[in-house]
């Protein structure tokens, strides 16, 4: 695979994985359905998805050659990038305007 394609694969995976906890009502995507799922479960899933995205990135880096050692700054910046990727899902789940049952407003 071309190196640029591997980078884009990790970025797209992280973007999708960051929004899955807010879109899906199942625990860890395949578990039992929780309606409504508590925010704590969503944050736990978000941490697991971030770990998977970091793991995929490390795997791709190891395939390319010798992996670089990373310090704490890398993981903090990557974590905040992952939270930024999760923002659309969070807005869709918690901040969008719900239709009013009395008026039928959207």
Backbone atoms as SQL, in Angstrom:
CREATE TABLE atoms (id INTEGER PRIMARY KEY, chain TEXT, resi INTEGER, resn TEXT, atom TEXT, x REAL, y REAL, z REAL);
INSERT INTO atoms VALUES
  (1, 'A', 1, 'UNK', 'N', 0.856, -1.176, 0.000),
  (2, 'A', 1, 'UNK', 'CA', 0.000, 0.000, 0.000),
  (3, 'A', 1, 'UNK', 'C', 0.902, 1.239, 0.000),
  (4, 'A', 2, 'UNK', 'N', 0.501, 2.257, -0.699),
  (5, 'A', 2, 'UNK', 'CA', 1.255, 3.505, -0.753),
  (6, 'A', 2, 'UNK', 'C', 1.212, 4.158, 0.628),
  (7, 'A', 3, 'UNK', 'N', 2.328, 4.804, 0.998),
  (8, 'A', 3, 'UNK', 'CA', 2.418, 5.388, 2.342),
  (9, 'A', 3, 'UNK', 'C', 1.329, 6.423, 2.601),
  (10, 'A', 4, 'UNK', 'N', 1.018, 7.238, 1.616),
  (11, 'A', 4, 'UNK', 'CA', -0.028, 8.251, 1.803),
  (12, 'A', 4, 'UNK', 'C', -1.381, 7.582, 2.024),
  (13, 'A', 5, 'UNK', 'N', -1.629, 6.478, 1.346),
  (14, 'A', 5, 'UNK', 'CA', -2.895, 5.770, 1.535),
  (15, 'A', 5, 'UNK', 'C', -2.994, 5.182, 2.933),
  (16, 'A', 6, 'UNK', 'N', -1.882, 4.719, 3.483),
  (17, 'A', 6, 'UNK', 'CA', -1.898, 4.189, 4.851),
  (18, 'A', 6, 'UNK', 'C', -2.197, 5.289, 5.867),
  (19, 'A', 7, 'UNK', 'N', -1.634, 6.458, 5.632),
  (20, 'A', 7, 'UNK', 'CA', -1.904, 7.593, 6.526),
  (21, 'A', 7, 'UNK', 'C', -3.379, 7.962, 6.465),
  (22, 'A', 8, 'UNK', 'N', -3.934, 8.048, 5.266),
  (23, 'A', 8, 'UNK', 'CA', -5.350, 8.385, 5.119),
  (24, 'A', 8, 'UNK', 'C', -6.246, 7.304, 5.704),
  (25, 'A', 9, 'UNK', 'N', -5.822, 6.044, 5.614),
  (26, 'A', 9, 'UNK', 'CA', -6.593, 4.951, 6.213),
  (27, 'A', 9, 'UNK', 'C', -6.703, 5.137, 7.726),
  (28, 'A', 10, 'UNK', 'N', -5.606, 5.483, 8.374),
  (29, 'A', 10, 'UNK', 'CA', -5.616, 5.701, 9.823),
  (30, 'A', 10, 'UNK', 'C', -6.487, 6.913, 10.169),
  (31, 'A', 11, 'UNK', 'N', -6.394, 7.978, 9.385),
  (32, 'A', 11, 'UNK', 'CA', -7.189, 9.184, 9.667),
  (33, 'A', 11, 'UNK', 'C', -8.678, 8.911, 9.493),
  (34, 'A', 12, 'UNK', 'N', -9.055, 8.229, 8.421),
  (35, 'A', 12, 'UNK', 'CA', -10.475, 7.915, 8.197),
  (36, 'A', 12, 'UNK', 'C', -10.981, 6.954, 9.265),
  (37, 'A', 13, 'UNK', 'N', -10.162, 5.960, 9.633),
  (38, 'A', 13, 'UNK', 'CA', -10.559, 5.038, 10.701),
  (39, 'A', 13, 'UNK', 'C', -10.790, 5.802, 11.999),
  (40, 'A', 14, 'UNK', 'N', -9.890, 6.727, 12.329),
  (41, 'A', 14, 'UNK', 'CA', -10.040, 7.502, 13.563),
  (42, 'A', 14, 'UNK', 'C', -11.291, 8.379, 13.514),
  (43, 'A', 15, 'UNK', 'N', -11.575, 8.970, 12.366),
  (44, 'A', 15, 'UNK', 'CA', -12.767, 9.815, 12.235),
  (45, 'A', 15, 'UNK', 'C', -14.048, 9.004, 12.428),
  (46, 'A', 16, 'UNK', 'N', -14.115, 7.840, 11.825),
  (47, 'A', 16, 'UNK', 'CA', -15.300, 6.987, 11.971),
  (48, 'A', 16, 'UNK', 'C', -15.390, 6.440, 13.393),
  (49, 'A', 17, 'UNK', 'N', -14.261, 5.964, 13.922),
  (50, 'A', 17, 'UNK', 'CA', -14.251, 5.367, 15.258),
  (51, 'A', 17, 'UNK', 'C', -14.605, 6.390, 16.337),
  (52, 'A', 18, 'UNK', 'N', -14.234, 7.639, 16.148),
  (53, 'A', 18, 'UNK', 'CA', -14.528, 8.665, 17.149),
  (54, 'A', 18, 'UNK', 'C', -16.018, 8.973, 17.217),
  (55, 'A', 19, 'UNK', 'N', -16.737, 8.781, 16.119),
  (56, 'A', 19, 'UNK', 'CA', -18.166, 9.108, 16.097),
  (57, 'A', 19, 'UNK', 'C', -19.057, 7.909, 16.389),
  (58, 'A', 20, 'UNK', 'N', -18.539, 6.702, 16.305),
  (59, 'A', 20, 'UNK', 'CA', -19.365, 5.512, 16.546),
  (60, 'A', 20, 'UNK', 'C', -20.018, 5.467, 17.928),
  (61, 'A', 21, 'UNK', 'N', -19.321, 5.827, 19.014),
  (62, 'A', 21, 'UNK', 'CA', -19.994, 5.761, 20.320),
  (63, 'A', 21, 'UNK', 'C', -21.217, 6.659, 20.430),
  (64, 'A', 22, 'UNK', 'N', -21.266, 7.739, 19.659),
  (65, 'A', 22, 'UNK', 'CA', -22.387, 8.670, 19.754),
  (66, 'A', 22, 'UNK', 'C', -23.514, 8.326, 18.794),
  (67, 'A', 23, 'UNK', 'N', -23.241, 7.539, 17.797),
  (68, 'A', 23, 'UNK', 'CA', -24.257, 7.183, 16.808),
  (69, 'A', 23, 'UNK', 'C', -24.931, 5.861, 17.165),
  (70, 'A', 24, 'UNK', 'N', -24.170, 4.936, 17.710),
  (71, 'A', 24, 'UNK', 'CA', -24.642, 3.584, 17.982),
  (72, 'A', 24, 'UNK', 'C', -25.188, 3.482, 19.405),
  (73, 'A', 25, 'UNK', 'N', -26.277, 2.768, 19.585),
  (74, 'A', 25, 'UNK', 'CA', -26.870, 2.564, 20.916),
  (75, 'A', 25, 'UNK', 'C', -26.444, 1.238, 21.541),
  (76, 'A', 26, 'UNK', 'N', -25.644, 0.449, 20.865),
  (77, 'A', 26, 'UNK', 'CA', -25.172, -0.824, 21.416),
  (78, 'A', 26, 'UNK', 'C', -23.878, -0.604, 22.184),
  (79, 'A', 27, 'UNK', 'N', -23.646, -1.444, 23.191),
  (80, 'A', 27, 'UNK', 'CA', -22.408, -1.359, 23.938),
  (81, 'A', 27, 'UNK', 'C', -21.274, -1.932, 23.095),
  (82, 'A', 28, 'UNK', 'N', -20.248, -1.157, 22.923),
  (83, 'A', 28, 'UNK', 'CA', -19.069, -1.549, 22.149),
  (84, 'A', 28, 'UNK', 'C', -19.448, -2.066, 20.767),
  (85, 'A', 29, 'UNK', 'N', -20.386, -1.456, 20.138),
  (86, 'A', 29, 'UNK', 'CA', -20.860, -1.652, 18.769),
  (87, 'A', 29, 'UNK', 'C', -21.619, -2.962, 18.575),
  (88, 'A', 30, 'UNK', 'N', -21.253, -4.047, 19.249),
  (89, 'A', 30, 'UNK', 'CA', -21.895, -5.339, 19.017),
  (90, 'A', 30, 'UNK', 'C', -22.608, -5.879, 20.246),
  (91, 'A', 31, 'UNK', 'N', -22.496, -5.220, 21.379),
  (92, 'A', 31, 'UNK', 'CA', -23.080, -5.718, 22.612),
  (93, 'A', 31, 'UNK', 'C', -24.580, -5.492, 22.692),
  (94, 'A', 32, 'UNK', 'N', -25.137, -5.689, 23.870),
  (95, 'A', 32, 'UNK', 'CA', -26.582, -5.500, 24.025),
  (96, 'A', 32, 'UNK', 'C', -26.978, -4.035, 23.816),
  (97, 'A', 33, 'UNK', 'N', -28.188, -3.854, 23.349),
  (98, 'A', 33, 'UNK', 'CA', -28.698, -2.514, 23.056),
  (99, 'A', 33, 'UNK', 'C', -29.099, -1.818, 24.355),
  (100, 'A', 34, 'UNK', 'N', -28.611, -0.601, 24.522),
  (101, 'A', 34, 'UNK', 'CA', -28.970, 0.249, 25.670),
  (102, 'A', 34, 'UNK', 'C', -29.666, 1.480, 25.118),
  (103, 'A', 35, 'UNK', 'N', -30.868, 1.715, 25.559),
  (104, 'A', 35, 'UNK', 'CA', -31.563, 2.883, 25.062),
  (105, 'A', 35, 'UNK', 'C', -32.138, 3.652, 26.237),
  (106, 'A', 36, 'UNK', 'N', -31.724, 4.791, 26.582),
  (107, 'A', 36, 'UNK', 'CA', -30.568, 5.506, 26.053),
  (108, 'A', 36, 'UNK', 'C', -29.293, 5.042, 26.743),
  (109, 'A', 37, 'UNK', 'N', -28.191, 5.071, 26.018),
  (110, 'A', 37, 'UNK', 'CA', -26.892, 4.673, 26.556),
  (111, 'A', 37, 'UNK', 'C', -26.328, 5.843, 27.360),
  (112, 'A', 38, 'UNK', 'N', -25.837, 5.559, 28.539),
  (113, 'A', 38, 'UNK', 'CA', -25.311, 6.577, 29.447),
  (114, 'A', 38, 'UNK', 'C', -24.019, 7.171, 28.877),
  (115, 'A', 39, 'UNK', 'N', -23.760, 8.433, 29.202),
  (116, 'A', 39, 'UNK', 'CA', -22.572, 9.128, 28.721),
  (117, 'A', 39, 'UNK', 'C', -21.290, 8.424, 29.162),
  (118, 'A', 40, 'UNK', 'N', -21.304, 7.813, 30.332),
  (119, 'A', 40, 'UNK', 'CA', -20.126, 7.087, 30.803),
  (120, 'A', 40, 'UNK', 'C', -19.731, 5.944, 29.873),
  (121, 'A', 41, 'UNK', 'N', -20.732, 5.209, 29.382),
  (122, 'A', 41, 'UNK', 'CA', -20.452, 4.146, 28.413),
  (123, 'A', 41, 'UNK', 'C', -19.882, 4.725, 27.139),
  (124, 'A', 42, 'UNK', 'N', -20.412, 5.848, 26.698),
  (125, 'A', 42, 'UNK', 'CA', -19.925, 6.477, 25.467),
  (126, 'A', 42, 'UNK', 'C', -18.472, 6.927, 25.617),
  (127, 'A', 43, 'UNK', 'N', -18.117, 7.489, 26.768),
  (128, 'A', 43, 'UNK', 'CA', -16.741, 7.925, 26.990),
  (129, 'A', 43, 'UNK', 'C', -15.787, 6.737, 27.090),
  (130, 'A', 44, 'UNK', 'N', -16.242, 5.649, 27.703),
  (131, 'A', 44, 'UNK', 'CA', -15.428, 4.441, 27.765),
  (132, 'A', 44, 'UNK', 'C', -15.194, 3.877, 26.364),
  (133, 'A', 45, 'UNK', 'N', -16.236, 3.850, 25.555),
  (134, 'A', 45, 'UNK', 'CA', -16.093, 3.402, 24.170),
  (135, 'A', 45, 'UNK', 'C', -15.169, 4.326, 23.392),
  (136, 'A', 46, 'UNK', 'N', -15.258, 5.632, 23.659),
  (137, 'A', 46, 'UNK', 'CA', -14.399, 6.593, 22.971),
  (138, 'A', 46, 'UNK', 'C', -12.929, 6.334, 23.311),
  (139, 'A', 47, 'UNK', 'N', -12.639, 6.036, 24.575),
  (140, 'A', 47, 'UNK', 'CA', -11.259, 5.720, 24.974),
  (141, 'A', 47, 'UNK', 'C', -10.778, 4.434, 24.305),
  (142, 'A', 48, 'UNK', 'N', -11.645, 3.442, 24.222),
  (143, 'A', 48, 'UNK', 'CA', -11.273, 2.193, 23.554),
  (144, 'A', 48, 'UNK', 'C', -11.020, 2.424, 22.065),
  (145, 'A', 49, 'UNK', 'N', -11.858, 3.210, 21.428),
  (146, 'A', 49, 'UNK', 'CA', -11.681, 3.509, 20.004),
  (147, 'A', 49, 'UNK', 'C', -10.388, 4.300, 19.770),
  (148, 'A', 50, 'UNK', 'N', -10.063, 5.207, 20.668),
  (149, 'A', 50, 'UNK', 'CA', -8.808, 5.949, 20.543),
  (150, 'A', 50, 'UNK', 'C', -7.621, 4.996, 20.656),
  (151, 'A', 51, 'UNK', 'N', -7.706, 4.041, 21.569),
  (152, 'A', 51, 'UNK', 'CA', -6.638, 3.050, 21.703),
  (153, 'A', 51, 'UNK', 'C', -6.500, 2.213, 20.432),
  (154, 'A', 52, 'UNK', 'N', -7.628, 1.839, 19.841),
  (155, 'A', 52, 'UNK', 'CA', -7.581, 1.084, 18.587),
  (156, 'A', 52, 'UNK', 'C', -6.970, 1.915, 17.463),
  (157, 'A', 53, 'UNK', 'N', -7.300, 3.188, 17.391),
  (158, 'A', 53, 'UNK', 'CA', -6.742, 4.056, 16.345),
  (159, 'A', 53, 'UNK', 'C', -5.234, 4.223, 16.534),
  (160, 'A', 54, 'UNK', 'N', -4.799, 4.418, 17.782),
  (161, 'A', 54, 'UNK', 'CA', -3.359, 4.498, 18.048),
  (162, 'A', 54, 'UNK', 'C', -2.674, 3.185, 17.707),
  (163, 'A', 55, 'UNK', 'N', -3.328, 2.073, 18.016),
  (164, 'A', 55, 'UNK', 'CA', -2.763, 0.756, 17.687),
  (165, 'A', 55, 'UNK', 'C', -2.634, 0.543, 16.189),
  (166, 'A', 56, 'UNK', 'N', -3.655, 0.950, 15.445),
  (167, 'A', 56, 'UNK', 'CA', -3.593, 0.837, 13.991),
  (168, 'A', 56, 'UNK', 'C', -2.467, 1.703, 13.435),
  (169, 'A', 57, 'UNK', 'N', -2.316, 2.900, 13.963),
  (170, 'A', 57, 'UNK', 'CA', -1.227, 3.774, 13.525),
  (171, 'A', 57, 'UNK', 'C', 0.134, 3.175, 13.831),
  (172, 'A', 58, 'UNK', 'N', 0.284, 2.584, 15.008),
  (173, 'A', 58, 'UNK', 'CA', 1.555, 1.950, 15.372),
  (174, 'A', 58, 'UNK', 'C', 1.840, 0.740, 14.487),
  (175, 'A', 59, 'UNK', 'N', 0.797, -0.022, 14.161),
  (176, 'A', 59, 'UNK', 'CA', 0.956, -1.172, 13.277),
  (177, 'A', 59, 'UNK', 'C', 1.401, -0.745, 11.878),
  (178, 'A', 60, 'UNK', 'N', 0.774, 0.299, 11.360),
  (179, 'A', 60, 'UNK', 'CA', 1.161, 0.809, 10.042),
  (180, 'A', 60, 'UNK', 'C', 2.592, 1.342, 10.068),
  (181, 'A', 61, 'UNK', 'N', 2.960, 2.024, 11.154),
  (182, 'A', 61, 'UNK', 'CA', 4.316, 2.550, 11.265),
  (183, 'A', 61, 'UNK', 'C', 5.341, 1.428, 11.345),
  (184, 'A', 62, 'UNK', 'N', 5.017, 0.361, 12.049),
  (185, 'A', 62, 'UNK', 'CA', 5.932, -0.773, 12.153),
  (186, 'A', 62, 'UNK', 'C', 6.104, -1.468, 10.803),
  (187, 'A', 63, 'UNK', 'N', 5.050, -1.485, 9.989),
  (188, 'A', 63, 'UNK', 'CA', 5.152, -2.085, 8.661),
  (189, 'A', 63, 'UNK', 'C', 6.059, -1.285, 7.749),
  (190, 'A', 64, 'UNK', 'N', 6.089, 0.031, 7.938),
  (191, 'A', 64, 'UNK', 'CA', 6.899, 0.894, 7.080),
  (192, 'A', 64, 'UNK', 'C', 8.387, 0.810, 7.387),
  (193, 'A', 65, 'UNK', 'N', 8.740, 0.542, 8.615),
  (194, 'A', 65, 'UNK', 'CA', 10.150, 0.514, 8.985),
  (195, 'A', 65, 'UNK', 'C', 10.294, 0.558, 10.484),
  (196, 'A', 66, 'UNK', 'N', 11.353, 1.182, 10.933),
  (197, 'A', 66, 'UNK', 'CA', 11.621, 1.257, 12.358),
  (198, 'A', 66, 'UNK', 'C', 10.722, 2.295, 13.013),
  (199, 'A', 67, 'UNK', 'N', 9.899, 1.879, 13.981),
  (200, 'A', 67, 'UNK', 'CA', 8.996, 2.845, 14.642),
  (201, 'A', 67, 'UNK', 'C', 9.772, 3.849, 15.490),
  (202, 'A', 68, 'UNK', 'N', 9.272, 5.056, 15.551),
  (203, 'A', 68, 'UNK', 'CA', 9.876, 6.109, 16.364),
  (204, 'A', 68, 'UNK', 'C', 9.325, 6.016, 17.787),
  (205, 'A', 69, 'UNK', 'N', 10.155, 6.292, 18.744),
  (206, 'A', 69, 'UNK', 'CA', 9.662, 6.342, 20.122),
  (207, 'A', 69, 'UNK', 'C', 8.902, 7.650, 20.304),
  (208, 'A', 70, 'UNK', 'N', 7.781, 7.572, 20.994),
  (209, 'A', 70, 'UNK', 'CA', 6.929, 8.738, 21.191),
  (210, 'A', 70, 'UNK', 'C', 6.926, 9.124, 22.662),
  (211, 'A', 71, 'UNK', 'N', 6.930, 10.401, 22.916),
  (212, 'A', 71, 'UNK', 'CA', 6.847, 10.902, 24.281),
  (213, 'A', 71, 'UNK', 'C', 5.403, 11.261, 24.589),
  (214, 'A', 72, 'UNK', 'N', 5.151, 11.742, 25.787),
  (215, 'A', 72, 'UNK', 'CA', 3.789, 11.998, 26.230),
  (216, 'A', 72, 'UNK', 'C', 3.104, 13.070, 25.397),
  (217, 'A', 73, 'UNK', 'N', 3.868, 14.010, 24.830),
  (218, 'A', 73, 'UNK', 'CA', 3.266, 15.080, 24.044),
  (219, 'A', 73, 'UNK', 'C', 2.525, 14.546, 22.817),
  (220, 'A', 74, 'UNK', 'N', 3.082, 13.518, 22.212),
  (221, 'A', 74, 'UNK', 'CA', 2.455, 12.904, 21.043),
  (222, 'A', 74, 'UNK', 'C', 1.081, 12.341, 21.400),
  (223, 'A', 75, 'UNK', 'N', 1.004, 11.640, 22.518),
  (224, 'A', 75, 'UNK', 'CA', -0.251, 11.006, 22.913),
  (225, 'A', 75, 'UNK', 'C', -1.288, 12.032, 23.356),
  (226, 'A', 76, 'UNK', 'N', -0.859, 13.105, 23.990),
  (227, 'A', 76, 'UNK', 'CA', -1.798, 14.162, 24.376),
  (228, 'A', 76, 'UNK', 'C', -2.356, 14.847, 23.136),
  (229, 'A', 77, 'UNK', 'N', -1.481, 15.182, 22.181),
  (230, 'A', 77, 'UNK', 'CA', -1.946, 15.831, 20.945),
  (231, 'A', 77, 'UNK', 'C', -2.845, 14.889, 20.153),
  (232, 'A', 78, 'UNK', 'N', -2.488, 13.615, 20.093),
  (233, 'A', 78, 'UNK', 'CA', -3.325, 12.637, 19.388),
  (234, 'A', 78, 'UNK', 'C', -4.670, 12.444, 20.068),
  (235, 'A', 79, 'UNK', 'N', -4.680, 12.453, 21.392),
  (236, 'A', 79, 'UNK', 'CA', -5.939, 12.324, 22.124),
  (237, 'A', 79, 'UNK', 'C', -6.868, 13.496, 21.871),
  (238, 'A', 80, 'UNK', 'N', -6.314, 14.704, 21.860),
  (239, 'A', 80, 'UNK', 'CA', -7.144, 15.873, 21.585),
  (240, 'A', 80, 'UNK', 'C', -7.608, 15.905, 20.129),
  (241, 'A', 81, 'UNK', 'N', -6.776, 15.416, 19.216),
  (242, 'A', 81, 'UNK', 'CA', -7.212, 15.302, 17.829),
  (243, 'A', 81, 'UNK', 'C', -8.375, 14.321, 17.726),
  (244, 'A', 82, 'UNK', 'N', -8.295, 13.214, 18.466),
  (245, 'A', 82, 'UNK', 'CA', -9.376, 12.231, 18.468),
  (246, 'A', 82, 'UNK', 'C', -10.654, 12.835, 19.041),
  (247, 'A', 83, 'UNK', 'N', -10.532, 13.633, 20.105),
  (248, 'A', 83, 'UNK', 'CA', -11.704, 14.320, 20.659),
  (249, 'A', 83, 'UNK', 'C', -12.288, 15.319, 19.669),
  (250, 'A', 84, 'UNK', 'N', -11.432, 15.974, 18.902),
  (251, 'A', 84, 'UNK', 'CA', -11.912, 16.883, 17.861),
  (252, 'A', 84, 'UNK', 'C', -12.674, 16.118, 16.796),
  (253, 'A', 85, 'UNK', 'N', -12.173, 14.939, 16.430),
  (254, 'A', 85, 'UNK', 'CA', -12.882, 14.098, 15.470),
  (255, 'A', 85, 'UNK', 'C', -14.247, 13.667, 16.010),
  (256, 'A', 86, 'UNK', 'N', -14.375, 13.517, 17.331),
  (257, 'A', 86, 'UNK', 'CA', -15.630, 13.056, 17.942),
  (258, 'A', 86, 'UNK', 'C', -16.657, 14.173, 18.090),
  (259, 'A', 87, 'UNK', 'N', -16.282, 15.395, 17.850),
  (260, 'A', 87, 'UNK', 'CA', -17.187, 16.521, 18.065),
  (261, 'A', 87, 'UNK', 'C', -18.476, 16.443, 17.238),
  (262, 'A', 88, 'UNK', 'N', -18.445, 16.084, 15.936),
  (263, 'A', 88, 'UNK', 'CA', -19.715, 16.002, 15.196),
  (264, 'A', 88, 'UNK', 'C', -20.690, 14.990, 15.795),
  (265, 'A', 89, 'UNK', 'N', -20.196, 13.848, 16.232),
  (266, 'A', 89, 'UNK', 'CA', -21.075, 12.855, 16.847),
  (267, 'A', 89, 'UNK', 'C', -21.653, 13.344, 18.162),
  (268, 'A', 90, 'UNK', 'N', -20.839, 14.044, 18.954),
  (269, 'A', 90, 'UNK', 'CA', -21.311, 14.590, 20.222),
  (270, 'A', 90, 'UNK', 'C', -22.394, 15.633, 19.987),
  (271, 'A', 91, 'UNK', 'N', -22.181, 16.507, 19.015),
  (272, 'A', 91, 'UNK', 'CA', -23.178, 17.528, 18.692),
  (273, 'A', 91, 'UNK', 'C', -24.464, 16.875, 18.213),
  (274, 'A', 92, 'UNK', 'N', -24.348, 15.866, 17.370),
  (275, 'A', 92, 'UNK', 'CA', -25.532, 15.188, 16.853),
  (276, 'A', 92, 'UNK', 'C', -26.316, 14.519, 17.976),
  (277, 'A', 93, 'UNK', 'N', -25.617, 13.918, 18.945),
  (278, 'A', 93, 'UNK', 'CA', -26.294, 13.199, 20.020),
  (279, 'A', 93, 'UNK', 'C', -26.860, 14.138, 21.081),
  (280, 'A', 94, 'UNK', 'N', -26.111, 15.151, 21.492),
  (281, 'A', 94, 'UNK', 'CA', -26.498, 15.914, 22.683),
  (282, 'A', 94, 'UNK', 'C', -26.909, 17.364, 22.421),
  (283, 'A', 95, 'UNK', 'N', -26.476, 17.991, 21.357),
  (284, 'A', 95, 'UNK', 'CA', -26.708, 19.424, 21.200),
  (285, 'A', 95, 'UNK', 'C', -27.687, 19.788, 20.095),
  (286, 'A', 96, 'UNK', 'N', -28.095, 18.840, 19.275),
  (287, 'A', 96, 'UNK', 'CA', -29.040, 19.208, 18.217),
  (288, 'A', 96, 'UNK', 'C', -30.424, 19.444, 18.822),
  (289, 'A', 97, 'UNK', 'N', -31.176, 20.258, 18.160),
  (290, 'A', 97, 'UNK', 'CA', -32.506, 20.624, 18.654),
  (291, 'A', 97, 'UNK', 'C', -33.472, 19.479, 18.371),
  (292, 'A', 98, 'UNK', 'N', -34.130, 19.025, 19.411),
  (293, 'A', 98, 'UNK', 'CA', -35.110, 17.959, 19.288),
  (294, 'A', 98, 'UNK', 'C', -36.468, 18.557, 18.950),
  (295, 'A', 99, 'UNK', 'N', -37.256, 17.894, 18.098),
  (296, 'A', 99, 'UNK', 'CA', -38.591, 18.422, 17.796),
  (297, 'A', 99, 'UNK', 'C', -39.473, 18.418, 19.041),
  (298, 'A', 100, 'UNK', 'N', -40.220, 19.473, 19.187),
  (299, 'A', 100, 'UNK', 'CA', -41.125, 19.611, 20.319),
  (300, 'A', 100, 'UNK', 'C', -42.377, 18.770, 20.048),
  (301, 'A', 101, 'UNK', 'N', -42.787, 17.908, 20.985),
  (302, 'A', 101, 'UNK', 'CA', -43.979, 17.083, 20.735),
  (303, 'A', 101, 'UNK', 'C', -45.269, 17.885, 20.654),
  (304, 'A', 102, 'UNK', 'N', -45.318, 19.044, 21.332),
  (305, 'A', 102, 'UNK', 'CA', -46.548, 19.831, 21.322),
  (306, 'A', 102, 'UNK', 'C', -46.745, 20.565, 19.990),
  (307, 'A', 103, 'UNK', 'N', -45.683, 21.169, 19.497),
  (308, 'A', 103, 'UNK', 'CA', -45.816, 22.010, 18.316),
  (309, 'A', 103, 'UNK', 'C', -45.404, 21.318, 17.033),
  (310, 'A', 104, 'UNK', 'N', -44.625, 20.255, 17.140),
  (311, 'A', 104, 'UNK', 'CA', -44.146, 19.590, 15.963),
  (312, 'A', 104, 'UNK', 'C', -43.019, 20.344, 15.295),
  (313, 'A', 105, 'UNK', 'N', -42.426, 21.298, 16.043),
  (314, 'A', 105, 'UNK', 'CA', -41.308, 22.082, 15.519),
  (315, 'A', 105, 'UNK', 'C', -40.094, 21.208, 15.293),
  (316, 'A', 106, 'UNK', 'N', -39.315, 21.590, 14.316),
  (317, 'A', 106, 'UNK', 'CA', -38.065, 20.873, 14.065),
  (318, 'A', 106, 'UNK', 'C', -36.883, 21.722, 14.454);
